[in-house]
Amino acid sequence: MVFRKLPGVSASGMGLRLSQKFMFLLFLSGLVTLCFGALFFLPDSVRLKRIFLSKTEIQPVTVGSGSENDVREHLKRPKDQGMTSAKGEAGIKLKSQSRKPPVSYEATEVRLAGGKAQEDLNLSRSKTESASEKVTSSNHGANSDTFSYKKFRRCLFKPPLGRDNGRPVDPQTNERREKVREMMKFAWDNYKRYAWGKNELRPLTRNGHIGNMFGGLRGASIVDSLDTLYIMGLMDEYNDAKEWVKTSLDLNSNGEASLFEVNIRYVGGLLSAYYLTGEELFKNKAVELGEKLLPAFNTPTGIPRGVINLGSGTSWSWGWASAGSSILAEFGTLHLEFVHLTELSSNPVYTEKVMNIRKLLNKIEKPHGLYPNFLSPVSGNWVQHHVSIGGLGDSFYEYLIKSYLMSDKTDDDAKKMYYTALEAIEANLVQKSPGGLTYMAEWRGGILDHKMGHLACFSGGMIGIGADDGAPEKRQHYLDLAAEITHTCHESYTRSATKLGPEAFRFDSGAEAMATRLSDRYYILRPEVIESYMYMWRLTHDPKYREWGWEAVEALEQHCRVESGFSGIRDVYTTSVSHDNMQQSFFLSETLKYLYLLFSDDDLLSLEDWVFNTEAHPLPIIRNSCLQDDATQEKTASE
């Protein structure tokens, strides 16, 4: 058939008769229907659907162990789907609790006593909390599934800062607490004067230190100090820190960052600042940074690599780690923060990532029930059989018992893993010296190394806080073991000339709780011994723990305080000290905070409501039953 253009007929019509046009349109509509049918029913069409459908219509994609696409899909999930998945598929048990929260403490909280300065502190704090509550209410009122700060505060058993800011009645104890507060202000003021915006202060040379541990991130001392400044009532300093986070904390960085250190210091610091103050700024920054950590999990097993570029998302293992392995203490110290990231963002991917780690660890064989320090993120197998409760292993065990406590004691899997590991540690690593000191040795493929690191001294407090939740008949046994280990760590302090403990101490060749190598004699303002003092004080109220803490304060003042801050020392066994010229950020976050809590009443950050991450950032216990009951009551009241 020849088609010719007829006069008065457009080119688009092509001179077709009516019946031909009808057939042509029928064919075209059938073709379009076929294409859209393929688009919606072919198995791998999710990405194409996203072009045509709104976000609320997209169905979630199942997450694998480490695919980068999985991460991207989850970051785009609707929040209501996220919560369902996190609390169902991830395997966290949400048991109904009969224990009811007390009447809201906001209605009965009394004004702190202590004169004009204390009234100003109360007024400053109340303005901060009132403003944050208004922002939270306006941001979250439209969606009942979104985290509610006001509901969270009602579910606490006690005010975060105590009825009287934790002020002890005993004058001497209060005087000691005020001394610790002065030390914090002195350390902070010098950081602000000489190193503002840098990661840490070099007090001898009066300049800032950046380092490569945090990639391109800056202000580690600022983020690490937020909660310490707030609980100590240093409100001008806290507000300066908050303003810096608001205006200068740049998360779009390029550099070699430690997944572990960024998580415990930056994510942990921002999370705790949010939970204490309700400032949305901190929550938003924490979630934004958490998203940037997710590509580290893109491995065949889902075990994250230890180093990540926060800008490009590329990750790799530490060059010194055996055979490209990941470190137990690093990938095992993410659970607390990541579960809270899921709580605040309603995105299940964070919880799924850490639960995947736990599932893999439960599946693989453990030599003598122990967890070696090196694991391949590719094969999921142990790389070598070196076990330590100190460096490379330490906070993995801490996060097991704290995950159980933080879940309001519903995470039975974490509980089982912790007590099974503790039994293996007791059977293989806990030793008694000829002089009667109990210590944690290290295990190298069946051969004991009779060395204990300062880092391992946290374990006294860890075993103590877990004593109530093991077998009832073993409660006193665990308390005794915790006290014995804490005593040994105190001995490592008292047997030095400075009354500060070395980085590592030994129990062989006639030595007991002493460093025998020059390379182990330094002290870098570490908190672990003081951390155990604080926990043991709260668990037993034995006055010796406060006395031991005061000994540490005096030693820090005498040997570590310099003209422009605090510095570590190179040899604890000589009083002619040589300083290392570094005021570590964890000195402000942990060492001084634990000392302040040691000399405060127990209701300041009560252990009934809070767990501390391994950088001493307080994170609240998640009481899902209370939040659910609260939502039901609100619904009933509105009806």
C-alpha positions in Angstrom: 0.0 0.0 0.0 1.3 3.4 -1.0 0.7 6.3 1.4 0.5 9.7 0.1 0.1 13.0 1.9 -3.4 14.4 1.1 -4.1 18.0 1.1 -5.4 19.2 4.5 -4.1 16.1 6.4 -1.3 16.5 8.9 1.9 14.5 8.6 1.2 12.8 11.9 -2.0 11.4 10.6 -0.2 9.8 7.6 -3.5 9.6 5.7 -4.8 6.6 7.6 -8.4 5.7 7.5 -10.4 5.5 10.8 -10.3 1.7 11.0 -6.5 1.7 10.4 -6.0 4.3 13.1 -8.0 2.3 15.5 -5.9 -0.9 14.8 -2.7 1.1 15.2 -3.7 2.6 18.5 -4.9 -0.8 19.8 -1.5 -2.3 18.9 0.3 0.6 20.6 -1.7 0.3 23.8 -1.0 -3.5 23.9 2.7 -2.8 23.6 2.7 -0.3 26.4 0.7 -2.7 28.7 3.2 -5.5 28.0 6.1 -3.2 28.8 4.6 -2.1 32.1 3.6 -5.6 33.0 7.2 -6.7 32.5 8.4 -3.7 34.6 6.2 -4.7 37.5 6.4 -8.5 37.4 9.9 -9.4 36.3 11.8 -10.5 39.5 14.6 -7.9 39.3 12.6 -4.8 38.7 12.8 -3.0 42.0 15.2 -0.3 40.8 12.9 0.4 37.8 9.8 0.6 40.0 11.6 3.3 42.0 11.5 5.5 38.9 7.7 5.4 38.8 6.6 4.9 42.4 6.7 7.2 45.4 8.9 6.1 48.3 6.0 5.0 50.4 5.0 2.4 47.7 8.5 0.8 47.4 8.8 -2.6 49.0 11.9 -3.2 51.1 14.7 -5.3 49.6 16.2 -8.1 51.6 19.6 -7.3 53.0 22.5 -9.6 52.4 25.7 -9.9 54.4 27.6 -7.1 52.8 26.4 -5.8 49.4 26.8 -2.1 48.8 23.5 -2.1 47.0 21.8 -3.5 50.1 23.1 -0.6 52.1 21.7 1.9 49.6 18.3 0.2 49.5 18.0 0.3 53.3 18.9 3.9 53.5 15.9 4.6 51.3 13.4 2.5 53.2 10.3 4.1 54.7 10.6 4.4 58.4 7.5 2.4 59.3 8.9 -0.6 57.4 12.2 -0.2 59.1 10.9 -0.5 62.6 9.0 -3.7 61.7 12.0 -5.3 60.3 14.4 -4.2 63.0 12.2 -5.6 65.8 11.1 -8.7 64.0 13.7 -10.0 61.5 16.8 -8.8 63.4 15.9 -11.2 66.2 15.8 -8.8 69.1 13.3 -10.0 71.6 10.7 -7.5 72.9 9.2 -9.2 75.9 6.3 -7.7 77.7 7.5 -6.2 81.0 5.4 -6.0 84.2 7.6 -3.4 85.7 6.0 0.0 85.3 8.0 3.3 85.2 7.5 5.6 88.1 5.5 8.8 87.9 7.3 11.3 85.7 10.1 12.8 87.6 9.7 16.1 85.7 6.6 16.7 87.8 8.4 16.1 91.1 12.0 17.2 90.4 13.2 19.7 93.1 15.4 22.7 92.4 19.1 22.1 93.2 20.4 23.9 96.2 23.6 25.9 96.5 23.1 29.6 95.9 23.0 31.9 92.9 25.6 29.9 90.8 23.5 26.7 91.2 20.3 28.5 90.3 21.9 29.9 87.2 23.0 26.4 86.3 19.5 25.1 86.7 18.0 27.9 84.7 20.5 27.3 81.9 19.8 23.6 81.8 16.1 24.1 81.9 16.2 26.5 79.0 18.2 24.0 77.0 15.8 21.1 77.8 12.7 23.2 77.2 13.9 24.4 73.8 14.9 20.9 72.8 11.5 19.5 73.8 9.7 22.0 71.7 11.8 21.1 68.7 11.4 17.4 69.3 7.6 17.8 69.6 7.2 19.8 66.4 9.4 17.5 64.4 7.9 14.3 65.5 4.2 15.0 66.3 3.0 13.9 62.9 4.4 10.4 63.0 3.8 8.2 66.0 6.3 5.6 64.9 9.2 8.1 65.1 11.3 8.2 68.2 9.9 10.6 70.8 12.3 12.2 73.2 9.5 13.1 75.6 8.3 9.5 75.8 11.9 8.4 76.3 12.3 10.7 79.2 9.1 9.5 80.8 10.4 5.9 80.7 13.5 6.7 82.8 13.2 5.6 86.4 15.3 8.5 87.7 16.3 12.0 86.4 19.5 11.6 84.4 21.3 14.2 86.6 19.8 12.9 89.9 17.6 14.8 92.3 20.4 17.1 93.4 22.8 16.8 90.4 24.3 13.8 92.2 25.7 16.1 95.0 27.0 14.0 97.8 26.0 14.9 101.4 29.4 14.2 102.8 31.5 17.5 102.6 34.8 15.8 102.0 33.4 13.7 99.1 31.8 16.9 97.6 35.1 18.7 97.9 36.8 15.9 96.0 34.1 16.0 93.3 34.6 19.8 92.9 38.3 19.2 92.5 37.6 16.8 89.6 35.3 19.4 88.1 38.1 22.0 88.3 40.4 19.5 86.6 37.9 19.2 83.7 37.6 22.9 83.4 41.4 23.4 83.4 41.8 20.7 80.7 39.0 22.1 78.6 40.1 25.7 78.9 43.6 24.9 77.7 42.3 22.8 74.8 40.1 25.7 73.8 42.9 28.2 74.1 45.5 26.3 72.2 43.9 23.5 70.1 40.3 24.6 69.4 38.9 22.5 66.5 41.8 20.1 66.4 41.4 16.6 67.8 43.6 16.8 70.9 45.8 19.2 72.8 49.6 19.1 73.0 50.0 20.9 76.3 53.8 21.3 76.4 54.1 22.9 72.9 50.6 24.5 73.3 49.3 23.5 69.9 46.7 21.1 68.5 47.1 17.5 67.3 45.1 16.1 64.4 46.5 12.6 63.7 45.2 10.1 61.2 43.0 8.0 63.4 39.8 9.9 62.6 40.4 10.5 58.9 39.4 14.0 58.1 37.2 14.5 61.1 38.1 17.2 63.6 37.2 18.2 67.1 37.5 14.8 68.8 38.0 16.4 72.2 34.9 18.6 71.7 32.6 15.7 70.8 34.1 13.5 73.4 33.5 16.2 76.1 29.9 17.2 75.4 28.3 14.9 78.0 31.1 15.4 80.6 30.7 19.2 80.4 26.9 18.8 80.7 26.8 16.5 83.7 29.4 18.6 85.5 27.3 21.7 85.0 29.9 23.5 82.9 27.2 25.1 80.8 29.2 27.9 79.1 31.7 25.3 78.0 29.0 22.9 76.9 27.3 25.7 74.8 30.6 26.5 73.1 31.0 22.9 72.3 27.5 22.6 70.9 28.0 25.7 68.8 31.1 24.2 67.3 29.3 21.0 66.4 26.6 23.0 64.8 28.8 25.3 62.7 32.1 23.4 62.2 31.7 19.6 62.5 32.2 18.6 58.9 31.3 15.0 58.3 32.2 15.2 54.5 35.8 14.2 55.0 38.4 12.1 53.2 41.0 10.2 55.1 42.0 7.0 56.8 39.5 6.7 59.7 39.2 3.9 62.3 35.7 2.5 62.2 36.1 1.7 65.9 37.3 5.0 67.1 34.9 7.1 65.0 32.0 5.0 66.4 32.9 5.0 70.1 34.0 8.7 70.2 32.0 10.6 67.6 28.8 8.5 67.2 28.8 7.6 70.9 29.5 11.2 72.0 26.7 12.6 69.8 24.2 10.0 70.8 24.8 10.6 74.5 24.6 14.4 74.1 21.3 13.9 72.4 19.8 11.6 75.0 20.9 14.0 77.8 19.8 17.2 76.3 17.2 16.5 73.6 19.1 18.7 71.1 18.1 17.4 67.6 21.4 18.7 66.2 23.2 15.8 67.9 20.8 13.1 66.8 21.0 14.3 63.2 24.8 14.4 63.2 25.0 10.9 64.7 22.7 9.4 62.1 24.5 11.1 59.3 27.8 9.8 60.5 26.4 6.3 61.1 25.4 6.2 57.4 28.9 6.9 56.4 30.2 3.9 58.4 28.0 1.4 56.7 30.2 0.7 53.6 32.8 -0.9 55.9 30.4 -3.9 56.2 30.6 -4.6 52.4 32.5 -7.8 52.8 31.7 -11.4 51.9 30.9 -12.2 55.5 29.5 -8.8 56.6 32.3 -8.5 59.2 33.4 -4.9 58.7 37.0 -3.9 57.9 38.8 -1.7 60.4 39.6 1.3 58.2 37.2 3.4 56.2 37.3 6.5 54.0 34.2 8.5 55.1 34.1 10.3 51.8 34.5 7.5 49.2 33.1 4.7 51.3 36.1 2.5 50.5 37.4 0.3 53.4 40.3 -1.9 54.1 42.0 -3.8 57.0 44.8 -2.4 59.1 48.2 -3.1 57.4 49.5 -4.6 60.7 46.6 -7.0 61.1 47.4 -10.6 60.3 46.4 -11.6 56.7 44.1 -8.7 56.3 42.0 -9.6 59.3 39.5 -7.6 61.3 40.0 -7.1 65.0 37.6 -8.6 67.6 37.5 -5.5 69.8 36.8 -3.3 66.8 34.0 -5.2 65.0 32.7 -6.4 68.4 32.3 -2.8 69.8 29.6 -1.5 67.5 26.4 -3.0 69.0 25.4 -0.4 71.5 25.7 2.6 69.2 24.2 0.8 66.1 21.1 -0.3 68.0 20.5 3.2 69.1 21.0 4.5 65.5 18.2 2.2 64.5 16.1 3.5 67.4 16.6 7.1 66.4 16.4 6.7 62.6 13.8 3.9 62.4 16.2 2.3 59.9 16.8 -1.4 60.7 20.1 -1.6 58.7 22.2 -0.7 61.7 20.8 -3.4 64.0 20.9 -5.9 61.1 24.6 -5.3 60.5 25.6 -5.9 64.1 23.2 -8.9 64.5 24.9 -10.4 61.5 28.2 -10.2 63.2 26.8 -12.0 66.2 25.2 -14.7 64.1 28.6 -15.5 62.4 30.4 -15.6 65.8 27.8 -18.0 67.1 28.3 -20.3 64.1 32.1 -20.7 64.0 34.1 -22.9 66.3 35.8 -21.3 69.2 39.0 -22.8 70.6 38.2 -23.8 74.2 35.2 -21.5 74.1 37.5 -18.5 73.6 37.3 -15.7 71.0 40.7 -15.1 69.2 41.5 -11.5 68.3 41.8 -11.8 64.5 39.1 -12.8 62.1 39.1 -12.8 58.3 36.3 -10.7 56.9 36.5 -12.7 53.7 36.4 -16.3 55.0 34.8 -15.8 58.4 37.5 -17.9 60.0 39.9 -17.1 62.8 43.4 -16.0 61.5 45.4 -16.9 64.6 44.7 -18.0 68.1 45.7 -15.1 70.3 43.2 -14.3 73.0 43.3 -11.2 75.2 40.9 -9.5 77.6 43.1 -6.4 77.1 44.0 -4.7 73.8 42.5 -6.3 70.6 39.8 -8.1 72.6 38.6 -6.1 75.5 35.5 -4.2 74.7 33.9 -7.1 72.7 33.2 -8.8 76.0 32.0 -5.6 77.6 29.5 -5.0 74.8 28.0 -8.5 75.3 26.9 -7.9 78.9 26.0 -4.2 78.2 23.9 -5.2 75.1 21.9 -7.5 77.4 21.5 -4.7 80.1 20.7 -2.1 77.5 17.9 -4.2 76.0 16.2 -4.1 79.4 17.4 -7.7 79.9 15.5 -9.1 76.9 18.5 -9.8 74.6 19.0 -13.4 75.8 21.4 -14.2 73.0 23.9 -11.5 74.3 23.5 -12.8 77.8 24.2 -16.4 76.8 27.3 -15.4 74.8 28.6 -13.3 77.6 28.4 -15.9 80.4 29.6 -18.7 78.1 32.6 -16.5 77.3 33.2 -15.6 80.9 33.2 -19.3 81.9 35.9 -19.9 79.2 37.9 -17.0 80.4 37.8 -18.2 84.0 38.8 -21.7 82.9 41.7 -20.7 80.7 42.9 -17.1 81.5 42.2 -16.2 85.2 45.3 -16.9 87.2 46.4 -16.4 90.8 49.9 -15.2 91.5 52.2 -16.6 94.2 51.5 -13.4 96.1 47.8 -13.9 95.9 46.9 -11.5 93.1 44.2 -12.5 90.7 44.9 -11.5 87.1 43.9 -12.1 83.5 46.7 -13.8 81.4 46.8 -13.8 77.7 46.5 -17.0 75.6 48.6 -17.7 72.5 47.4 -20.9 71.0 47.4 -22.8 74.3 50.4 -21.1 75.8 49.8 -18.6 78.6 51.5 -15.2 78.6 51.4 -14.0 82.2 50.9 -10.4 81.3 47.9 -8.1 82.0 47.4 -4.8 80.2 46.0 -1.6 81.7 43.2 -1.9 79.1 42.2 -5.3 80.7 41.6 -3.5 84.0 38.1 -2.5 82.9 37.1 -6.2 83.5 36.7 -5.7 87.2 33.8 -3.3 86.5 32.4 -5.5 83.7 32.3 -8.6 85.8 30.7 -6.6 88.6 27.8 -5.2 86.7 27.1 -8.7 85.3 27.1 -10.4 88.7 23.4 -10.1 89.3 22.3 -11.7 86.0 24.2 -15.0 85.9 23.4 -18.1 87.8 22.1 -16.9 91.3 24.5 -19.2 93.1 27.4 -17.5 91.3 26.5 -13.9 92.2 28.9 -13.6 95.1 31.5 -15.5 93.2 31.4 -12.9 90.4 31.4 -10.0 92.8 34.5 -11.5 94.5 36.2 -12.0 91.2 35.5 -8.4 90.2 36.9 -7.2 93.5 40.0 -9.3 93.2 40.8 -8.1 89.7 40.2 -4.4 90.7 42.5 -4.9 93.7 45.2 -6.3 91.4 44.9 -3.3 89.1 45.1 -1.0 92.1 48.3 -2.8 93.1 49.8 -1.9 89.7 49.3 1.7 90.7 50.6 1.5 94.2 53.8 -0.4 93.3 54.9 2.5 91.0 56.8 5.6 92.1 54.2 7.9 90.7 51.2 5.9 92.0 50.0 5.6 88.4 49.8 2.3 86.6 51.9 1.1 83.6 50.5 0.2 80.2 51.2 -3.5 81.0 52.4 -5.5 84.0 53.6 -9.0 84.5 53.4 -12.0 86.8 56.5 -14.0 85.9 60.2 -14.1 86.7 59.5 -13.0 90.2 57.6 -9.9 89.2 54.0 -9.2 90.3 51.9 -6.3 89.0 55.0 -4.6 87.7 56.1 -3.6 84.2 59.4 -5.4 83.4 59.9 -3.9 80.0 60.8 -0.3 79.3 58.2 -0.3 76.5 55.4 -1.0 79.0 56.2 1.7 81.6 54.2 4.6 80.2 50.8 6.0 81.3 48.7 7.9 78.8 45.9 9.2 81.1 44.0 5.9 80.7 40.7 5.4 82.5 40.2 1.6 82.9 41.4 1.2 86.5 39.3 4.2 87.7 36.3 2.9 85.7 36.4 -0.3 87.8 36.7 1.8 91.0 33.5 3.6 90.0 31.5 0.4 89.2 32.7 -1.3 92.4 31.8 1.7 94.5 28.2 1.7 93.1 27.9 -2.1 93.6 29.4 -2.4 97.1 29.8 1.1 98.6 33.1 0.0 100.1 34.8 3.3 100.9 38.2 2.0 99.7 37.2 2.6 96.1 36.7 6.3 96.7 40.0 6.4 98.6 41.7 4.7 95.7 40.1 7.1 93.3 41.4 10.1 95.3 44.9 8.6 95.2 44.6 8.7 91.4 43.5 12.3 91.5 46.5 13.3 93.6 48.9 11.4 91.3 47.4 13.0 88.2 47.7 16.4 89.7 51.3 15.8 90.8 52.7 14.1 87.8 50.4 14.7 84.8 49.2 18.3 85.3 51.4 20.8 83.4 51.1 24.5 82.9 48.7 24.2 79.9 46.8 21.0 80.4 47.4 17.3 81.3 49.9 15.0 79.7 50.8 11.3 79.8 54.1 10.3 81.2 56.7 7.9 79.8 57.8 6.1 82.9 55.6 5.5 86.0 58.5 4.2 88.0 60.4 7.5 88.2 59.3 10.7 89.8 61.5 12.7 87.4 58.8 12.4 84.9 59.1 12.8 81.2 55.8 13.9 79.6 54.5 12.7 76.2 52.9 16.0 75.3 49.4 14.6 74.7 46.1 15.3 76.4 44.1 12.4 75.1 40.4 13.1 74.3 39.5 10.0 76.4 40.9 11.8 79.5 38.1 14.3 79.3 35.5 11.7 78.2 36.3 8.8 80.5 39.0 9.4 83.2 37.5 12.6 84.6 33.9 11.5 84.1 34.4 8.3 86.0 36.2 10.2 88.8 33.3 12.6 88.9 30.7 9.8 89.1 32.8 8.0 91.8 32.4 11.1 94.0 28.8 11.6 93.2 25.6 10.0 94.5 24.4 6.9 92.6 21.4 8.7 91.0 23.7 10.7 88.7 23.4 8.7 85.5 21.9 5.8 87.5 22.8 2.3 86.4 19.1 1.5 86.4 18.7 3.7 83.4 22.0 3.9 81.6 24.9 1.9 80.2 28.2 3.4 79.3 29.8 2.7 76.0 33.5 1.9 75.9 34.3 5.6 75.7 32.1 6.3 78.8 29.3 7.9 76.8 26.0 7.1 78.6 23.4 5.4 76.5 19.9 4.7 77.9 18.4 1.3 78.5 15.7 0.7 75.8 12.4 0.0 77.5 10.2 -0.9 74.5 7.4 -2.1 76.8 7.2 1.3 78.5 7.3 3.2 75.1 4.5 0.9 73.8 2.4 1.4 77.0 3.0 5.1 76.8 1.8 5.2 73.2 -1.3 3.1 74.1 -2.1 5.5 77.0 -1.8 8.5 74.7 -4.1 6.9 72.1 -6.7 6.1 74.8 -6.5 9.6 76.2 -7.1 11.2 72.8 -10.1 8.9 72.1 
